[in-house]
Amino acid sequence: MFSRVEAIAYNLRAWRGVGLDLRRLDTGEFLAHGLDDTPRYEAAKEGEYRDPSMILDEQAAQVLANSLWDAGIRPEGARASVGQLAATQAHLEDMRAMAFQGLKVQKPGGGK
């Protein structure tokens, strides 16, 4: 049966990587690995240390971030900035056109 999962990433500077925790939303259990390295979900015990569900090196974390971006997933803070650069560039081009027209000078590159 399919369960919805929440993924949480955090920096592991000492390992030069990123910790990734996967938690089932229906039970709150975290993906863990047993001594035989078999993945399974287990309850998190309050105040007890728990290894991350997985550790990604910097390159693998970057591949994940890039693939999420390609899939249309954006960080909350980046959603507002998508398209802002293009809008700013168009605005600057409009301002340049008005300035060159008002000053009656030719644009660099020979354009009007």
C-alpha positions in Angstrom: 0.0 0.0 0.0 1.2 3.5 -0.9 1.8 5.9 2.0 2.4 9.7 1.7 5.9 10.6 2.8 7.4 13.9 4.0 11.1 14.5 3.1 13.2 16.7 5.2 16.8 17.6 4.3 19.4 19.1 6.5 23.1 19.9 6.3 25.6 17.4 7.7 28.8 19.5 7.5 31.0 16.9 9.2 30.0 14.4 6.5 30.2 17.0 3.7 26.7 16.0 2.8 23.0 16.3 3.3 20.9 14.2 5.7 17.6 13.2 4.3 14.7 12.0 6.6 11.7 10.3 5.1 8.7 10.3 7.4 5.3 8.6 6.8 2.5 11.1 7.2 0.0 8.6 8.3 2.0 7.1 11.2 4.8 9.6 11.8 7.4 6.8 11.5 10.8 7.5 10.0 12.5 5.4 7.4 15.5 3.7 9.1 18.0 0.9 8.4 18.4 -2.2 10.5 21.7 -3.8 11.3 21.3 -5.9 8.2 20.8 -2.6 6.3 17.3 -3.5 5.4 15.1 -0.3 5.2 12.1 -0.2 7.4 9.9 2.4 9.1 10.1 2.9 12.9 8.8 5.3 15.4 11.1 8.1 16.5 11.7 8.0 20.2 11.6 11.4 22.0 15.1 12.7 22.7 16.9 9.6 21.3 19.5 10.0 18.5 18.4 8.6 15.2 20.5 8.3 12.1 19.1 10.1 9.0 17.1 7.9 6.6 19.9 8.5 4.1 22.9 10.6 3.6 23.6 12.2 0.2 27.0 13.6 -0.7 27.1 17.1 -2.1 27.0 16.0 -5.7 24.0 13.7 -5.2 22.2 16.4 -3.2 22.8 18.8 -6.1 21.5 16.3 -8.6 18.3 15.9 -6.4 17.9 19.7 -6.2 18.3 20.1 -9.9 15.9 17.3 -10.7 13.3 18.8 -8.3 13.7 22.2 -10.0 13.3 20.5 -13.5 10.1 18.9 -12.2 8.7 22.3 -11.3 9.4 22.1 -7.5 10.6 25.5 -6.1 11.7 26.5 -2.6 9.0 28.7 -0.9 11.2 31.8 -1.2 12.0 31.2 -4.8 8.4 31.0 -6.0 8.0 34.8 -6.0 11.3 35.3 -7.9 10.5 33.1 -10.9 10.0 35.4 -13.8 11.3 38.5 -12.0 14.6 38.6 -13.8 12.8 38.6 -17.2 10.5 41.3 -16.1 13.4 43.4 -14.8 15.3 42.9 -18.1 12.2 44.0 -20.1 11.8 47.0 -17.8 15.4 48.0 -18.3 15.1 47.7 -22.0 12.1 49.9 -22.0 13.9 52.5 -19.9 16.9 52.4 -22.2 14.7 52.9 -25.3 13.1 55.9 -23.6 16.4 57.4 -22.6 18.0 57.0 -26.0 14.9 58.4 -27.7 14.7 61.4 -25.2 18.4 62.2 -25.6 18.2 61.6 -29.3 21.3 59.5 -29.3 21.9 56.2 -31.1 21.9 53.0 -29.1 25.3 51.2 -28.8 25.5 48.6 -31.7 23.8 50.9 -34.2 20.1 50.3 -33.2 17.6 53.1 -32.8 
